[in-house]
Amino acid sequence: MIQFISPFQQAQKHPIWVLEDSASDREILKRAFEKAEVQNEVVFFESVASLQLTIDAFKGAVPALTLLDMHLPNESGRDAVKLLSQHEILKTVPSIAFSHTGSSEDISDMYALGVSSFIKKSLSFEETLDMVKSLKNYWLESVILPAVI
């Protein structure tokens, strides 16, 4: 018997990488991913340096997507996008930038660097949950990701 595995089922086998320096924002995101019933493992990075270490030793499953905080202490989401774009495999992974601020300069810069989308980060759990549900619906259930082909 041939068993068809949908792109959605295949995408669940790939982690979601999240670059977020704020412990409280990480906790809110973690709870939102759980409540939205996202089946993917969510791997958090607190800095571009910790992301760099993982990329340097990269041997695991290709992420389904990356969420990148724009503003980090002494670093920027721009640095993360540049880092990911230099890696032969990871440069095909959709990157989603997010920030509490959404200046037109930040948004333009991130799209010029190649992010797939830019989302305004919310301070409330309910709005964060809505964002995660939207991400799940679009990026994990509708789009066929490079990681699964």
DAFENSUL-V417273 format. One line per field, one symbol per residue. phi: phi as a letter, one per 40 degrees, with the letter a starting at -180 (. if undefined). A space follows every 10 residues. Layout:
phi=???
//
This chain:
phi=.cbcbcdccc cccbcbcbca cccccccccd ccccccfccc cbbcbcaccc cdccccbcac ccccabbbcc bbcgaaddcc cccccccdcc ccccbbcaac bbcccdcccc ccchccabbc cccccccccd cccccccccb bbcccdcbb
//
